[in-house]
Amino acid sequence: MRVKGGSVRRRRHKKIIRQTKGYYGTRHKLFRRANEAWMNAMTYAYRDRRNKKRDMRRLWIQRINAAARLNGTTYSRLIHDLKASDIVLDRKMLAELAVNEPEAFTKIVETAQGA
């Protein structure tokens, strides 16, 4: 006698349909289309959780570079001077200072250039 799945299959299908709620057209109604859409969505989500870190770092570097140029230096020179003067600040904090505390950022640039 063959086994057809029955309630297990229904539960699995309902779970996918529930997770694709709000998708366009048949992508939230028909199991096969919904499952394809869901698998693609999970692939993109996994990939983009990593890409988000990359994108944020790029944004921080752009902000630091813009603020550094307002203070008469460039991003690469600033990072070199910070390392030379043993100032340990990551790019996230430098970008935060550059945007929200320009005076403090200027002081850090001056301190780094002095050393």
C-alpha positions as CSV (number, residue, x, y, z in Angstrom):
1,M,0.0,0.0,0.0
2,R,1.5,3.4,-1.0
3,V,1.7,6.3,1.4
4,K,0.3,9.6,0.0
5,G,1.3,12.1,2.7
6,G,-2.2,13.2,3.7
7,S,-2.1,15.6,6.7
8,V,1.7,16.0,6.6
9,R,1.5,17.3,3.0
10,R,-1.3,19.6,3.8
11,R,0.6,21.1,6.8
12,R,3.7,21.6,4.7
13,H,1.7,23.3,1.9
14,K,-0.2,25.5,4.3
15,K,3.0,26.6,5.9
16,I,4.5,27.7,2.6
17,I,1.2,29.4,1.6
18,R,1.2,31.3,4.9
19,Q,4.8,32.4,4.5
20,T,4.1,33.8,0.9
21,K,1.1,35.9,2.0
22,G,1.3,39.2,0.2
23,Y,3.2,37.9,-2.8
24,Y,1.9,38.9,-6.2
25,G,-0.6,36.8,-8.2
26,T,-0.4,33.0,-8.0
27,R,2.8,33.3,-6.0
28,H,0.8,33.3,-2.8
29,K,-2.1,31.1,-3.9
30,L,-0.8,28.0,-5.7
31,F,1.6,25.8,-3.8
32,R,4.1,25.1,-6.5
33,R,4.4,28.7,-7.6
34,A,4.4,29.8,-3.9
35,N,7.2,27.3,-3.1
36,E,9.3,28.5,-6.0
37,A,8.8,32.1,-4.9
38,W,9.6,31.3,-1.3
39,M,12.8,29.4,-2.1
40,N,14.0,32.3,-4.2
41,A,13.1,34.7,-1.4
42,M,15.0,32.7,1.1
43,T,18.1,32.6,-1.2
44,Y,18.0,36.4,-1.6
45,A,17.5,36.9,2.1
46,Y,20.5,34.8,2.9
47,R,22.7,36.5,0.3
48,D,21.6,40.0,1.2
49,R,22.2,39.5,5.0
50,R,25.8,39.3,4.0
51,N,25.6,42.1,1.3
52,K,24.1,44.4,3.9
53,K,27.3,44.4,5.9
54,R,29.3,45.2,2.7
55,D,26.9,48.1,1.8
56,M,27.0,49.6,5.3
57,R,30.8,49.6,5.3
58,R,30.8,51.3,1.9
59,L,28.4,54.0,3.2
60,W,30.6,54.6,6.3
61,I,33.7,55.0,4.1
62,Q,31.9,57.5,1.9
63,R,30.8,59.5,4.9
64,I,34.2,59.5,6.5
65,N,35.8,60.5,3.2
66,A,33.4,63.4,2.8
67,A,34.1,64.7,6.3
68,A,37.8,64.1,5.9
69,R,37.9,66.2,2.8
70,L,36.1,69.1,4.6
71,N,39.0,68.9,7.1
72,G,41.7,69.1,4.4
73,T,42.7,65.4,4.1
74,T,41.5,62.3,2.3
75,Y,40.0,59.0,3.6
76,S,43.2,57.0,3.0
77,R,45.5,59.6,4.6
78,L,43.2,59.8,7.6
79,I,43.1,56.0,8.1
80,H,46.9,55.9,7.8
81,D,47.3,58.7,10.3
82,L,44.9,57.1,12.7
83,K,46.8,53.8,12.6
84,A,50.1,55.6,13.0
85,S,48.9,57.5,16.1
86,D,47.4,54.4,17.7
87,I,43.8,55.8,17.6
88,V,41.5,52.7,17.5
89,L,38.1,53.8,16.1
90,D,36.2,51.6,13.7
91,R,34.6,53.0,10.5
92,K,31.1,52.8,12.0
93,M,32.0,55.1,14.9
94,L,34.1,57.4,12.7
95,A,31.1,57.8,10.3
96,E,28.8,58.4,13.2
97,L,31.0,61.1,14.5
98,A,31.4,62.6,11.0
99,V,27.7,63.0,10.7
100,N,26.5,63.8,14.2
101,E,29.6,65.4,15.9
102,P,31.6,67.3,13.3
103,E,33.6,69.1,15.9
104,A,34.7,65.9,17.6
105,F,35.6,64.4,14.2
106,T,37.7,67.5,13.4
107,K,39.6,67.1,16.7
108,I,40.3,63.4,15.9
109,V,41.6,64.4,12.4
110,E,43.9,67.1,14.0
111,T,45.1,64.6,16.6
112,A,45.8,62.0,14.0
113,Q,47.7,64.5,11.8
114,G,49.7,65.8,14.7
115,A,51.2,62.3,15.4
